[in-house]
């Protein structure tokens, strides 16, 4: 009784761990997910910078006139878009 139960668990582990990995079509690069994150953060920061431009703070910081959130948001968005396109998962690669 105990051996039969153990062999079926071993069979399930083999099926899930070995055969399941062999059926995968490919791997996805971590840089694809990093690109999506950079793109998302870039859009959020850029949007916040535009909102801050149209609603200036009462006591602006010293370098407020440089509009850093707009520049950083745009740079992060462009970098994120580049990484997302470059590392987009492709079938048969």
C-alpha positions in Angstrom: 0.0 0.0 0.0 2.8 2.5 0.9 4.9 1.6 -2.1 2.1 2.0 -4.6 1.3 5.5 -3.1 4.9 6.5 -3.3 5.4 5.4 -6.9 2.3 7.4 -8.1 3.7 10.5 -6.4 7.1 9.9 -8.0 5.3 9.6 -11.3 3.4 12.8 -10.8 6.6 14.6 -9.9 8.4 13.3 -13.0 5.4 14.2 -15.2 5.3 17.8 -13.8 9.0 18.6 -13.4 10.6 16.7 -16.3 8.0 16.3 -19.0 6.4 19.7 -18.3 9.7 21.5 -18.8 10.4 19.7 -22.1 7.0 20.8 -23.5 7.7 24.5 -22.9 8.2 26.4 -26.2 11.0 28.7 -25.0 12.1 30.9 -22.3 11.3 34.5 -21.7 14.1 37.0 -21.0 14.0 38.9 -17.7 14.8 42.0 -19.8 11.4 41.8 -21.4 9.7 42.2 -17.9 12.2 44.9 -17.0 11.2 46.8 -20.2 7.6 46.6 -19.3 8.3 47.9 -15.9 10.4 50.8 -17.2 7.7 51.6 -19.7 5.0 51.7 -17.1 7.1 53.8 -14.7 8.1 56.1 -17.5 4.4 56.7 -18.5 3.4 57.3 -14.8 6.3 59.7 -14.1 5.8 61.6 -17.4 2.1 62.0 -16.7 2.9 63.2 -13.2 5.3 65.7 -14.7 2.7 67.0 -17.1 0.2 67.4 -14.3 2.8 69.2 -12.2 3.5 71.5 -15.2 -0.1 72.5 -15.4 -0.6 72.7 -11.6 2.7 74.3 -10.2 3.4 73.9 -6.5 3.0 76.8 -4.2 6.6 76.6 -3.1 8.5 75.1 -6.0 11.9 73.4 -5.5 15.1 75.1 -6.6 15.4 73.3 -9.9 11.7 73.2 -10.7 12.2 75.1 -14.0 14.1 72.0 -15.4 10.9 69.8 -15.3 12.8 66.7 -14.3 9.8 64.4 -14.1 9.0 65.1 -17.8 12.5 64.3 -18.9 13.0 61.3 -16.7 9.6 59.9 -17.6 10.3 60.3 -21.3 13.7 58.7 -21.0 12.4 55.8 -19.0 9.5 55.3 -21.3 11.7 55.3 -24.4 14.2 52.8 -22.7 11.3 50.6 -21.6 9.8 50.6 -25.1 13.2 49.7 -26.6 13.7 46.8 -24.1 10.2 45.6 -24.6 10.5 45.5 -28.4 14.0 44.1 -28.4 13.3 41.2 -26.0 9.7 40.5 -27.1 9.2 36.7 -26.8 9.1 35.1 -30.3 8.0 31.7 -31.3 10.7 29.5 -32.9 13.7 31.6 -31.7 
